[in-house]
């Protein structure tokens, strides 16, 4: 019986080149972003390649949410060196109210504020 394939192997060819030759996935740069949709709502996501991810959102292949609400523009982005930190930040922002997200986008709150 063949060994089960690890989940990430299927899409491994889509992953970025490691930073400075490292083979550790945690050494890549990761980005948490907020997209404003045409209806004024916000979508928060994570990616390793902002330009490719934006193209996916614009062509309605990025997420079910942006396919339905239509992406207008990227209004905020943070860069991380650690995937786990980026994931935690994405979850944190997704849990925020609209008002809190707007303060982050406008610069009223720094990225380290809770």
Residue pairs with C-beta under 8 A, 6 or more apart in sequence:
8 15
15 25
15 28
15 48
16 28
16 29
16 48
16 49
17 28
18 24
18 25
18 27
18 28
19 27
19 28
19 29
19 81
20 27
25 83
26 81
26 82
26 83
26 84
27 81
28 48
28 83
29 48
29 79
29 80
29 81
30 46
30 47
30 48
30 79
30 80
30 81
30 82
30 83
30 85
30 86
31 46
31 47
31 48
31 50
31 77
31 78
31 79
31 80
31 86
32 44
32 45
32 46
32 77
32 78
32 80
32 86
32 89
32 90
32 93
33 44
33 45
33 46
33 47
33 50
33 53
33 74
33 76
33 77
33 78
34 42
34 43
34 44
34 74
34 75
34 76
34 77
34 93
34 101
34 104
34 105
35 42
35 43
35 44
35 45
35 57
35 66
35 71
35 72
35 73
35 74
35 75
36 42
36 72
36 73
36 75
37 43
37 65
37 66
37 69
37 70
37 71
37 72
38 69
38 70
38 71
38 72
39 69
39 70
41 69
42 75
42 98
42 101
43 57
43 63
43 65
43 66
43 69
43 71
44 90
44 93
44 94
44 101
45 53
45 62
45 63
45 90
46 86
46 87
46 90
47 53
50 74
50 77
53 62
54 62
54 71
54 74
56 62
57 63
57 66
57 71
58 71
60 66
60 67
60 70
61 67
62 71
75 105
76 101
76 104
76 105
78 86
78 89
78 111
80 86
80 89
89 111
93 101
93 104
96 104
100 109
103 109
104 111
104 113
